[in-house]
Amino acid sequence: MKTSKSTLKTSALLMTSVLTFGASEAVASTELEFSGKIFGAVIADSDVSGLGANNVPNGLYGANDESNIAIDTTLTRLNLGTFTPLEGDESLRSFVSIDFNGSNNGKMDLRFREAYVNWNLAGGALLVGQTWSTLMDLNRFPDTVLEPTLSGVVFTRQPMVRWSQRFGTFRYDLALESGTNAHVTPDNSETDLDNASDIPDFIAAIQTDTDQYWFRAAGLVSHIKTKNKVDNKTYSDNGWAVHLSGGIKFNEKDHFQIAYFNSRGNDRYVLGVSQTGPLFNEQTGEFHLRESQSLWTAVGHSWTENLKSTIGYGIWQADEFSWQKDTFTETQFALANLKWNVRPSLTLGIEYNYTSYERSESDERDNHRVIFAADYAF
């Protein structure tokens, strides 16, 4: 998902760092890199209005069911990065990225996507800041005209501290990522909870990759807790998640990818299903953590050097508890697109999306979406 194409690089002494190691000193020269993307999209929806550029399943819930045609530029992105070489094989990289899709309603609303520092050492790399979750697989996503919003895709950014190390084609990642209790809800509307404190989630991942294939396995454990304001007691439980993904390059024109996700109490990592968080039972002091699973897959084909297409399908599913009120239980997503690289920095694309979701008591809803998009990268 790297977007730097033609970049503005300024090699100058922007800052002087004195690095002391024993009796040696070195002056670091920092390179500045500015890049980004400008998106313009015409989006036509059959059964929802005001959904925004990101076509997520929960966006249909409670939304207007009339058709809509919108012009959207909110995914326009600006990036600023630095690179500072240090002694030996060491270096420092920083990166900040913003877009304007904070509310996902078609209106320009500034949003910080990423902001981190990455310290590359001879033996690995230490990252501190906000970026894509370690639970994700960033090797490849379906090549969509906007952002990949397949049902079941693990797709989130959050603050973290992460150590990564590579040995040839093998790599591992260990991370503490910002946990949250904000998604804990009571199963009784009269219960008043304090979800202010949280404990970081621990994520570990391994992967192997070559020019022809890759495979990645990631696991998460989390500690979920809340305080009942009535009796002032704290309650907690443990959650987990597993993400398996991989892909294969059949030849120079065709590739295939697939991902499977299974979770207990951690659906917040899956795009568009955040309404299914842990339920707290006031009477028993117990959490009810739903287990869920999802699967998505995509196939890409290059027709010519500048013309390519992708088809994909995803599904997420969870069973409701027998006593539970109306809740999100399933979502499906299908896509097909065609992208044309008109010029080295300009891409035009057209895409069809079908989205459906089900709830345990409410009627099922779906939506057909057609997108025409222009993407200018600089």
DRENDO-1510 file (C-alpha; in Angstrom, 1 decimal, always signed):
<recs>
REC; n; res; u; v; w
REC; 1; MET; +0.0; +0.0; +0.0 .
REC; 2; LYS; +3.0; +2.3; -0.5 .
REC; 3; THR; +2.0; +5.3; -2.6 .
REC; 4; SER; +5.3; +7.1; -3.3 .
REC; 5; LYS; +5.7; +7.5; -7.0 .
REC; 6; SER; +7.5; +10.6; -8.2 .
REC; 7; THR; +8.6; +12.3; -5.0 .
REC; 8; LEU; +10.0; +15.6; -3.8 .
REC; 9; LYS; +13.3; +14.8; -2.2 .
REC; 10; THR; +15.4; +17.3; -0.4 .
REC; 11; SER; +18.8; +16.0; +0.7 .
REC; 12; ALA; +20.0; +18.7; +3.1 .
REC; 13; LEU; +21.2; +19.1; +6.6 .
REC; 14; LEU; +17.7; +19.6; +8.0 .
REC; 15; MET; +18.9; +18.7; +11.4 .
REC; 16; THR; +22.2; +17.8; +13.0 .
REC; 17; SER; +22.3; +14.7; +15.2 .
REC; 18; VAL; +25.3; +13.9; +17.3 .
REC; 19; LEU; +25.4; +10.1; +17.8 .
REC; 20; THR; +27.7; +8.9; +20.5 .
REC; 21; PHE; +28.9; +5.4; +20.4 .
REC; 22; GLY; +32.1; +4.9; +22.4 .
REC; 23; ALA; +34.3; +7.9; +21.3 .
REC; 24; SER; +32.9; +8.3; +17.8 .
REC; 25; GLU; +30.6; +11.0; +16.5 .
REC; 26; ALA; +28.6; +11.2; +13.2 .
REC; 27; VAL; +26.5; +13.9; +11.6 .
REC; 28; ALA; +23.2; +12.6; +10.1 .
REC; 29; SER; +21.8; +14.0; +6.9 .
REC; 30; THR; +18.0; +13.7; +6.6 .
REC; 31; GLU; +16.1; +13.2; +3.3 .
REC; 32; LEU; +12.6; +14.6; +3.1 .
REC; 33; GLU; +10.0; +12.9; +1.0 .
REC; 34; PHE; +6.6; +14.3; +0.1 .
REC; 35; SER; +4.0; +12.2; -1.7 .
REC; 36; GLY; +0.3; +11.4; -1.9 .
REC; 37; LYS; -2.7; +10.6; -3.9 .
REC; 38; ILE; -5.6; +12.6; -5.2 .
REC; 39; PHE; -8.8; +10.6; -5.5 .
REC; 40; GLY; -11.9; +11.7; -7.4 .
REC; 41; ALA; -14.8; +9.3; -7.6 .
REC; 42; VAL; -18.4; +9.2; -8.8 .
REC; 43; ILE; -20.3; +6.7; -6.7 .
REC; 44; ALA; -23.8; +5.3; -7.5 .
REC; 45; ASP; -25.7; +3.3; -4.8 .
REC; 46; SER; -28.9; +1.5; -5.4 .
REC; 47; ASP; -30.3; +1.2; -1.8 .
REC; 48; VAL; -28.5; +3.7; +0.5 .
REC; 49; SER; -27.5; +7.4; +0.5 .
REC; 50; GLY; -24.8; +9.2; +2.3 .
REC; 51; LEU; -22.7; +6.1; +2.9 .
REC; 52; GLY; -19.3; +7.6; +1.9 .
REC; 53; ALA; -16.3; +6.3; +0.0 .
REC; 54; ASN; -15.7; +3.3; +2.2 .
REC; 55; ASN; -18.5; +0.7; +1.5 .
REC; 56; VAL; -18.6; -1.0; +4.9 .
REC; 57; PRO; -21.5; -3.4; +5.9 .
REC; 58; ASN; -22.5; -1.6; +9.0 .
REC; 59; GLY; -22.9; +1.6; +7.0 .
REC; 60; LEU; -26.3; +0.2; +5.8 .
REC; 61; TYR; -27.7; -0.1; +9.3 .
REC; 62; GLY; -30.3; +2.6; +10.0 .
REC; 63; ALA; -29.3; +4.5; +6.8 .
REC; 64; ASN; -31.6; +6.0; +4.2 .
REC; 65; ASP; -32.6; +3.3; +1.7 .
REC; 66; GLU; -33.0; +5.5; -1.3 .
REC; 67; SER; -30.7; +5.4; -4.3 .
REC; 68; ASN; -27.9; +8.0; -4.5 .
REC; 69; ILE; -25.2; +9.4; -6.8 .
REC; 70; ALA; -22.3; +11.2; -5.1 .
REC; 71; ILE; -19.0; +12.8; -6.1 .
REC; 72; ASP; -16.4; +12.0; -3.5 .
REC; 73; THR; -12.8; +13.2; -3.0 .
REC; 74; THR; -12.4; +12.4; +0.7 .
REC; 75; LEU; -9.8; +9.6; +0.2 .
REC; 76; THR; -7.3; +12.2; -1.1 .
REC; 77; ARG; -4.1; +11.5; +0.8 .
REC; 78; LEU; -1.0; +13.5; +1.8 .
REC; 79; ASN; +2.2; +11.8; +3.0 .
REC; 80; LEU; +5.3; +13.2; +4.6 .
REC; 81; GLY; +8.3; +11.0; +5.4 .
REC; 82; THR; +12.0; +11.3; +6.4 .
REC; 83; PHE; +15.0; +9.1; +6.1 .
REC; 84; THR; +18.1; +9.5; +8.2 .
REC; 85; PRO; +21.1; +7.2; +7.7 .
REC; 86; LEU; +23.1; +6.4; +10.8 .
REC; 87; GLU; +26.3; +4.6; +11.5 .
REC; 88; GLY; +26.7; +1.1; +10.0 .
REC; 89; ASP; +23.4; -0.4; +8.8 .
REC; 90; GLU; +21.3; +1.7; +11.1 .
REC; 91; SER; +18.7; +4.3; +9.9 .
REC; 92; LEU; +15.7; +6.2; +11.1 .
REC; 93; ARG; +12.5; +6.6; +9.1 .
REC; 94; SER; +9.4; +8.6; +10.0 .
REC; 95; PHE; +6.1; +8.8; +8.2 .
REC; 96; VAL; +2.9; +10.9; +8.6 .
REC; 97; SER; -0.2; +10.4; +6.4 .
REC; 98; ILE; -3.5; +12.1; +6.4 .
REC; 99; ASP; -6.7; +11.9; +4.4 .
REC; 100; PHE; -10.1; +13.6; +4.6 .
REC; 101; ASN; -12.5; +10.7; +5.2 .
REC; 102; GLY; -12.9; +11.0; +9.0 .
REC; 103; SER; -16.7; +10.8; +8.9 .
REC; 104; ASN; -17.1; +8.6; +5.8 .
REC; 105; ASN; -20.1; +10.6; +4.6 .
REC; 106; GLY; -18.8; +12.3; +1.5 .
REC; 107; LYS; -17.8; +15.5; +3.4 .
REC; 108; MET; -14.2; +16.6; +3.8 .
REC; 109; ASP; -13.2; +15.8; +7.4 .
REC; 110; LEU; -9.4; +15.7; +8.2 .
REC; 111; ARG; -8.2; +12.3; +9.6 .
REC; 112; PHE; -4.7; +11.2; +10.6 .
REC; 113; ARG; -4.0; +7.8; +9.1 .
REC; 114; GLU; -0.5; +7.1; +10.2 .
REC; 115; ALA; +2.3; +8.7; +12.3 .
REC; 116; TYR; +5.3; +6.6; +13.3 .
REC; 117; VAL; +9.1; +6.4; +13.7 .
REC; 118; ASN; +10.9; +3.2; +12.5 .
REC; 119; TRP; +14.4; +2.5; +13.8 .
REC; 120; ASN; +16.1; +0.1; +11.5 .
REC; 121; LEU; +18.9; -1.9; +13.1 .
REC; 122; ALA; +21.3; -4.5; +11.8 .
REC; 123; GLY; +19.2; -7.2; +13.5 .
REC; 124; GLY; +15.7; -5.9; +13.0 .
REC; 125; ALA; +13.4; -2.8; +13.3 .
REC; 126; LEU; +11.6; -1.1; +16.1 .
REC; 127; LEU; +8.5; +0.9; +15.2 .
REC; 128; VAL; +6.6; +3.3; +17.5 .
REC; 129; GLY; +3.5; +5.1; +16.5 .
REC; 130; GLN; +0.2; +4.6; +14.7 .
REC; 131; THR; +0.1; +2.5; +11.6 .
REC; 132; TRP; -1.6; -0.7; +10.1 .
REC; 133; SER; -2.2; -3.4; +12.7 .
REC; 134; THR; +0.3; -6.3; +13.0 .
REC; 135; LEU; -2.7; -8.6; +12.8 .
REC; 136; MET; -3.1; -7.5; +9.1 .
REC; 137; ASP; -1.4; -9.0; +6.1 .
REC; 138; LEU; +0.1; -6.1; +4.1 .
REC; 139; ASN; +1.7; -8.2; +1.4 .
REC; 140; ARG; -1.2; -7.6; -0.9 .
REC; 141; PHE; -4.8; -6.5; -0.8 .
REC; 142; PRO; -7.4; -6.8; -3.6 .
REC; 143; ASP; -6.6; -4.1; -6.1 .
REC; 144; THR; -9.7; -1.9; -5.8 .
REC; 145; VAL; -10.4; +1.5; -7.2 .
REC; 146; LEU; -10.8; +3.0; -3.8 .
REC; 147; GLU; -9.9; +1.2; -0.5 .
REC; 148; PRO; -10.4; -2.6; -0.1 .
REC; 149; THR; -13.6; -3.0; +1.9 .
REC; 150; LEU; -14.3; -6.7; +1.4 .
REC; 151; SER; -16.4; -8.3; +4.2 .
REC; 152; GLY; -14.2; -10.0; +6.7 .
REC; 153; VAL; -11.0; -8.1; +5.8 .
REC; 154; VAL; -8.8; -7.3; +8.8 .
REC; 155; PHE; -8.2; -3.6; +8.2 .
REC; 156; THR; -7.4; -1.1; +11.0 .
REC; 157; ARG; -4.8; +1.3; +12.1 .
REC; 158; GLN; -3.9; +2.0; +15.7 .
REC; 159; PRO; -1.0; +3.0; +18.0 .
REC; 160; MET; +1.6; +0.4; +18.7 .
REC; 161; VAL; +5.1; -0.6; +19.6 .
REC; 162; ARG; +6.4; -3.3; +17.3 .
REC; 163; TRP; +9.6; -5.3; +16.8 .
REC; 164; SER; +10.2; -7.0; +13.4 .
REC; 165; GLN; +13.1; -9.2; +12.2 .
REC; 166; ARG; +13.8; -10.9; +9.0 .
REC; 167; PHE; +15.9; -14.0; +8.2 .
REC; 168; GLY; +16.0; -14.4; +4.4 .
REC; 169; THR; +12.5; -15.2; +3.3 .
REC; 170; PHE; +11.3; -15.6; +6.9 .
REC; 171; ARG; +10.0; -12.8; +9.1 .
REC; 172; TYR; +8.4; -12.4; +12.5 .
REC; 173; ASP; +6.7; -9.5; +14.3 .
REC; 174; LEU; +5.9; -8.9; +18.0 .
REC; 175; ALA; +3.7; -6.0; +18.9 .
REC; 176; LEU; +1.8; -4.3; +21.8 .
REC; 177; GLU; -1.1; -2.5; +20.2 .
REC; 178; SER; -3.5; -0.1; +21.8 .
REC; 179; GLY; -6.3; -2.0; +23.4 .
REC; 180; THR; -9.8; -0.6; +24.0 .
REC; 181; ASN; -12.8; -1.3; +26.2 .
REC; 182; ALA; -14.9; +1.2; +24.4 .
REC; 183; HIS; -16.7; -1.6; +22.5 .
REC; 184; VAL; -17.9; -3.3; +25.8 .
REC; 185; THR; -21.7; -2.8; +26.1 .
REC; 186; PRO; -24.2; -3.9; +28.7 .
REC; 187; ASP; -26.9; -6.4; +27.9 .
REC; 188; ASN; -29.2; -4.3; +30.1 .
REC; 189; SER; -29.9; -0.7; +29.0 .
REC; 190; GLU; -30.0; +0.4; +32.7 .
REC; 191; THR; -26.5; -0.7; +33.4 .
REC; 192; ASP; -23.9; +2.1; +33.6 .
REC; 193; LEU; -20.3; +1.0; +32.7 .
REC; 194; ASP; -17.0; +2.7; +33.0 .
REC; 195; ASN; -14.8; +1.6; +30.1 .
REC; 196; ALA; -12.1; +4.2; +30.5 .
REC; 197; SER; -9.0; +2.0; +31.2 .
REC; 198; ASP; -7.5; -0.6; +28.8 .
REC; 199; ILE; -4.6; -3.0; +28.5 .
REC; 200; PRO; -2.6; -3.3; +25.2 .
REC; 201; ASP; -3.3; -6.2; +22.9 .
REC; 202; PHE; -0.4; -8.6; +22.2 .
REC; 203; ILE; +0.0; -9.7; +18.6 .
REC; 204; ALA; +2.6; -12.1; +17.2 .
REC; 205; ALA; +3.0; -12.9; +13.5 .
REC; 206; ILE; +5.3; -15.0; +11.3 .
REC; 207; GLN; +5.5; -15.0; +7.5 .
REC; 208; THR; +7.4; -16.5; +4.6 .
REC; 209; ASP; +7.5; -14.8; +1.2 .
REC; 210; THR; +9.2; -15.3; -2.2 .
REC; 211; ASP; +8.6; -13.8; -5.6 .
REC; 212; GLN; +6.1; -16.6; -6.3 .
REC; 213; TYR; +4.1; -16.9; -3.0 .
REC; 214; TRP; +3.7; -15.8; +0.5 .
REC; 215; PHE; +2.0; -17.1; +3.7 .
REC; 216; ARG; +1.4; -15.3; +7.0 .
REC; 217; ALA; +0.0; -16.4; +10.3 .
REC; 218; ALA; -0.9; -13.9; +13.1 .
REC; 219; GLY; -2.4; -14.3; +16.5 .
REC; 220; LEU; -3.8; -11.9; +19.1 .
REC; 221; VAL; -4.6; -12.1; +22.8 .
REC; 222; SER; -6.4; -9.3; +24.7 .
REC; 223; HIS; -7.7; -8.6; +28.2 .
REC; 224; ILE; -11.1; -7.0; +28.2 .
REC; 225; LYS; -12.4; -5.3; +31.3 .
REC; 226; THR; -15.0; -2.9; +32.6 .
REC; 227; LYS; -16.2; -1.4; +35.8 .
REC; 228; ASN; -19.8; -1.4; +36.9 .
REC; 229; LYS; -20.5; +2.1; +38.3 .
REC; 230; VAL; -23.4; +0.7; +40.4 .
REC; 231; ASP; -21.3; -1.7; +42.6 .
REC; 232; ASN; -17.9; -0.2; +41.7 .
REC; 233; LYS; -16.5; -3.7; +40.9 .
REC; 234; THR; -14.2; -4.4; +38.0 .
REC; 235; TYR; -14.9; -7.4; +35.7 .
REC; 236; SER; -12.7; -8.9; +33.0 .
REC; 237; ASP; -12.2; -11.7; +30.5 .
REC; 238; ASN; -9.7; -12.7; +27.8 .
REC; 239; GLY; -10.2; -12.6; +24.1 .
REC; 240; TRP; -8.2; -13.9; +21.1 .
REC; 241; ALA; -8.0; -13.8; +17.3 .
REC; 242; VAL; -6.2; -15.8; +14.6 .
REC; 243; HIS; -5.6; -14.5; +11.1 .
REC; 244; LEU; -4.2; -16.8; +8.3 .
REC; 245; SER; -3.5; -15.4; +4.9 .
REC; 246; GLY; -1.5; -16.1; +1.7 .
REC; 247; GLY; -1.2; -15.8; -2.0 .
REC; 248; ILE; +0.4; -17.2; -5.1 .
REC; 249; LYS; +1.6; -15.7; -8.3 .
REC; 250; PHE; +0.7; -18.2; -11.1 .
REC; 251; ASN; +2.5; -16.3; -13.8 .
REC; 252; GLU; +3.3; -12.7; -14.8 .
REC; 253; LYS; -0.4; -12.0; -15.4 .
REC; 254; ASP; -2.4; -13.9; -12.8 .
REC; 255; HIS; -2.3; -14.0; -9.0 .
REC; 256; PHE; -4.6; -15.4; -6.2 .
REC; 257; GLN; -4.9; -14.5; -2.5 .
REC; 258; ILE; -7.0; -15.7; +0.4 .
REC; 259; ALA; -7.4; -14.9; +4.1 .
REC; 260; TYR; -9.2; -16.5; +7.0 .
REC; 261; PHE; -10.0; -14.9; +10.4 .
REC; 262; ASN; -11.4; -16.4; +13.6 .
REC; 263; SER; -12.0; -14.4; +16.7 .
REC; 264; ARG; -13.4; -14.4; +20.3 .
REC; 265; GLY; -14.4; -10.8; +21.3 .
REC; 266; ASN; -12.1; -9.0; +18.8 .
REC; 267; ASP; -14.3; -8.2; +15.8 .
REC; 268; ARG; -13.2; -4.6; +16.1 .
REC; 269; TYR; -10.2; -5.6; +14.0 .
REC; 270; VAL; -12.5; -6.5; +11.1 .
REC; 271; LEU; -13.7; -3.6; +8.9 .
REC; 272; GLY; -17.3; -2.8; +9.3 .
REC; 273; VAL; -18.5; -5.2; +12.0 .
REC; 274; SER; -17.7; -3.1; +15.1 .
REC; 275; GLN; -21.2; -3.5; +16.5 .
REC; 276; THR; -20.5; -7.0; +17.8 .
REC; 277; GLY; -18.4; -6.2; +20.8 .
REC; 278; PRO; -18.3; -7.9; +24.2 .
REC; 279; LEU; -21.6; -7.9; +26.2 .
REC; 280; PHE; -21.5; -7.5; +30.0 .
REC; 281; ASN; -24.1; -9.2; +32.1 .
REC; 282; GLU; -24.8; -7.2; +35.3 .
REC; 283; GLN; -26.5; -10.1; +37.1 .
REC; 284; THR; -23.6; -12.6; +36.7 .
REC; 285; GLY; -20.7; -10.3; +36.3 .
REC; 286; GLU; -19.7; -12.2; +33.1 .
REC; 287; PHE; -18.7; -11.1; +29.6 .
REC; 288; HIS; -20.4; -12.7; +26.7 .
REC; 289; LEU; -17.8; -12.8; +23.9 .
REC; 290; ARG; -19.1; -13.9; +20.6 .
REC; 291; GLU; -17.0; -16.1; +18.3 .
REC; 292; SER; -16.9; -15.2; +14.7 .
REC; 293; GLN; -15.2; -16.1; +11.5 .
REC; 294; SER; -14.6; -14.7; +8.1 .
REC; 295; LEU; -13.1; -15.6; +4.7 .
REC; 296; TRP; -12.2; -13.5; +1.7 .
REC; 297; THR; -10.5; -14.3; -1.6 .
REC; 298; ALA; -9.5; -12.4; -4.7 .
REC; 299; VAL; -8.1; -13.1; -8.1 .
REC; 300; GLY; -6.2; -10.5; -10.2 .
REC; 301; HIS; -5.4; -10.6; -13.9 .
REC; 302; SER; -3.3; -8.2; -16.1 .
REC; 303; TRP; -4.7; -7.9; -19.6 .
REC; 304; THR; -1.9; -5.7; -20.8 .
REC; 305; GLU; +1.0; -3.8; -19.1 .
REC; 306; ASN; -1.4; -0.9; -18.3 .
REC; 307; LEU; -4.8; -2.7; -18.0 .
REC; 308; LYS; -5.7; -5.0; -15.1 .
REC; 309; SER; -8.8; -6.4; -13.3 .
REC; 310; THR; -9.7; -8.0; -10.0 .
REC; 311; ILE; -12.7; -10.0; -8.8 .
REC; 312; GLY; -13.2; -10.8; -5.1 .
REC; 313; TYR; -15.6; -12.2; -2.5 .
REC; 314; GLY; -15.8; -12.0; +1.3 .
REC; 315; ILE; -18.0; -13.2; +4.1 .
REC; 316; TRP; -18.2; -12.6; +7.8 .
REC; 317; GLN; -20.5; -14.6; +10.1 .
REC; 318; ALA; -21.3; -14.9; +13.9 .
REC; 319; ASP; -24.2; -16.6; +15.7 .
REC; 320; GLU; -26.2; -14.5; +18.1 .
REC; 321; PHE; -26.8; -15.7; +21.7 .
REC; 322; SER; -30.2; -17.3; +22.2 .
REC; 323; TRP; -31.2; -14.5; +24.6 .
REC; 324; GLN; -29.7; -11.6; +22.7 .
REC; 325; LYS; -31.6; -8.8; +21.1 .
REC; 326; ASP; -31.3; -7.7; +17.5 .
REC; 327; THR; -27.6; -8.0; +16.4 .
REC; 328; PHE; -25.4; -8.2; +13.4 .
REC; 329; THR; -24.9; -11.8; +12.2 .
REC; 330; GLU; -23.6; -11.9; +8.7 .
REC; 331; THR; -22.2; -9.8; +5.9 .
REC; 332; GLN; -21.2; -10.6; +2.3 .
REC; 333; PHE; -19.3; -8.5; -0.3 .
REC; 334; ALA; -18.5; -9.1; -4.0 .
REC; 335; LEU; -16.5; -6.9; -6.4 .
REC; 336; ALA; -15.3; -6.8; -9.9 .
REC; 337; ASN; -13.3; -4.0; -11.5 .
REC; 338; LEU; -11.1; -2.8; -14.3 .
REC; 339; LYS; -8.2; -0.4; -13.9 .
REC; 340; TRP; -6.3; +1.5; -16.6 .
REC; 341; ASN; -3.0; +3.1; -16.0 .
REC; 342; VAL; -3.5; +5.9; -18.5 .
REC; 343; ARG; -0.2; +7.7; -17.6 .
REC; 344; PRO; +2.6; +6.8; -15.2 .
REC; 345; SER; +0.9; +8.7; -12.4 .
REC; 346; LEU; -2.8; +8.6; -13.5 .
REC; 347; THR; -5.1; +5.6; -13.2 .
REC; 348; LEU; -8.8; +5.4; -14.2 .
REC; 349; GLY; -11.0; +2.6; -12.9 .
REC; 350; ILE; -14.5; +1.3; -12.8 .
REC; 351; GLU; -15.8; -1.1; -10.2 .
REC; 352; TYR; -19.0; -2.9; -9.2 .
REC; 353; ASN; -19.7; -3.8; -5.5 .
REC; 354; TYR; -22.5; -5.9; -4.0 .
REC; 355; THR; -22.9; -5.7; -0.2 .
REC; 356; SER; -25.4; -7.5; +2.0 .
REC; 357; TYR; -25.9; -7.9; +5.7 .
REC; 358; GLU; -28.2; -9.7; +8.0 .
REC; 359; ARG; -29.3; -9.2; +11.6 .
REC; 360; SER; -30.9; -11.6; +14.0 .
REC; 361; GLU; -34.3; -9.8; +14.0 .
REC; 362; SER; -34.2; -6.9; +11.5 .
REC; 363; ASP; -34.8; -7.4; +7.8 .
REC; 364; GLU; -31.8; -8.2; +5.6 .
REC; 365; ARG; -30.4; -5.3; +3.6 .
REC; 366; ASP; -28.2; -5.1; +0.5 .
REC; 367; ASN; -26.8; -2.5; -1.9 .
REC; 368; HIS; -25.4; -2.4; -5.4 .
REC; 369; ARG; -22.6; +0.1; -6.0 .
REC; 370; VAL; -20.9; +1.3; -9.1 .
REC; 371; ILE; -17.8; +3.5; -8.9 .
REC; 372; PHE; -15.9; +5.4; -11.5 .
REC; 373; ALA; -12.6; +6.7; -10.0 .
REC; 374; ALA; -9.6; +8.7; -11.0 .
REC; 375; ASP; -6.4; +8.3; -9.0 .
REC; 376; TYR; -3.5; +10.7; -9.4 .
REC; 377; ALA; -0.3; +9.7; -7.5 .
REC; 378; PHE; +2.6; +12.0; -6.9 .
</recs>
